[in-house]
């Protein structure tokens, strides 16, 4: 845990616990919302066959990212999760989606 705290520049175990809680809540909520979102968009396994799961993951991915930052804000960890998102988008070569920094 100490290495993770150093890597994320976290000073307390409480903050680490809150961050883990936000990841858990966001992951569970995204999994819960994936079915209604797919139903709303008319995406079914019958129509897509073996491509259903990858397509479902592609749809849920942006929802998860937004929820992660939002839940981080609710739990007082917005700065951590916003930095986490920016780093992840840059690693995925999607940095062009980020606002320009001065």
C-alpha positions in Angstrom: 0.0 0.0 0.0 2.9 2.4 0.7 4.1 2.2 -2.9 0.6 2.9 -4.2 0.3 5.9 -1.8 3.7 7.2 -3.0 2.8 6.7 -6.7 -0.5 8.5 -6.3 1.0 11.1 -4.0 -1.5 10.3 -1.2 -0.6 11.1 2.4 -3.2 9.3 4.4 -4.8 5.9 4.6 -8.2 7.6 4.8 -7.7 9.2 1.5 -6.6 5.9 0.0 -9.8 4.3 1.4 -12.0 7.0 -0.1 -10.3 6.6 -3.5 -10.9 2.8 -3.4 -14.5 3.4 -2.4 -15.0 5.8 -5.4 -13.5 3.2 -7.8 -15.8 0.5 -6.3 -19.0 2.6 -6.4 -18.2 3.8 -10.0 -17.5 0.3 -11.2 -20.6 -1.2 -9.7 -22.8 1.7 -11.0 -21.4 1.4 -14.5 -22.0 -2.3 -14.5 -25.6 -1.7 -13.2 -26.2 1.0 -15.9 -24.8 -0.9 -18.8 -28.0 -3.0 -19.4 -30.4 -0.1 -19.4 -28.2 2.0 -21.6 -27.9 -0.8 -24.1 -31.6 -1.4 -24.0 -32.2 2.3 -24.6 -29.9 2.2 -27.6 -31.5 -1.0 -28.9 -28.3 -3.0 -28.5 -29.0 -6.7 -28.0 -27.0 -9.9 -28.1 -29.4 -11.2 -30.7 -28.4 -8.4 -33.1 -24.7 -8.3 -32.5 -23.8 -11.9 -31.6 -20.2 -12.2 -30.5 -19.6 -8.4 -30.9 -22.2 -7.6 -28.2 -19.8 -7.6 -25.2 -17.0 -5.5 -26.9 -19.6 -3.0 -28.2 -21.2 -2.8 -24.8 -17.9 -2.1 -23.2 -17.2 0.7 -25.8 -20.5 2.3 -24.9 -20.0 2.1 -21.1 -16.4 3.3 -21.1 -17.2 7.0 -21.5 -20.0 6.7 -19.0 -17.6 5.2 -16.5 -15.1 7.9 -17.0 -17.6 10.7 -16.4 -19.0 8.9 -13.4 -15.5 8.4 -12.0 -14.8 12.2 -12.0 -18.3 13.0 -10.7 -18.1 10.5 -7.9 -14.6 11.7 -7.1 -16.1 15.2 -6.8 -18.9 14.0 -4.5 -16.3 12.3 -2.2 -14.0 15.3 -2.2 -11.3 13.8 -4.4 -12.0 15.6 -7.7 -8.4 16.8 -8.2 -7.1 13.2 -7.8 -9.6 11.7 -10.3 -9.3 14.6 -12.8 -5.5 14.1 -12.9 -6.1 10.3 -13.1 -8.4 10.8 -16.1 -6.0 13.2 -17.9 -3.1 10.8 -17.5 -5.2 7.9 -18.7 -6.5 9.7 -21.8 -3.0 10.8 -22.7 -1.7 7.2 -22.4 -4.6 6.1 -24.6 -3.6 8.8 -27.2 -6.9 10.6 -26.6 -5.3 13.7 -25.0 -6.9 15.8 -27.8 -10.2 15.4 -25.9 -8.8 17.4 -23.0 -9.1 21.1 -22.7 -6.1 23.1 -23.7 -3.8 24.2 -20.8 -2.1 27.5 -20.8 
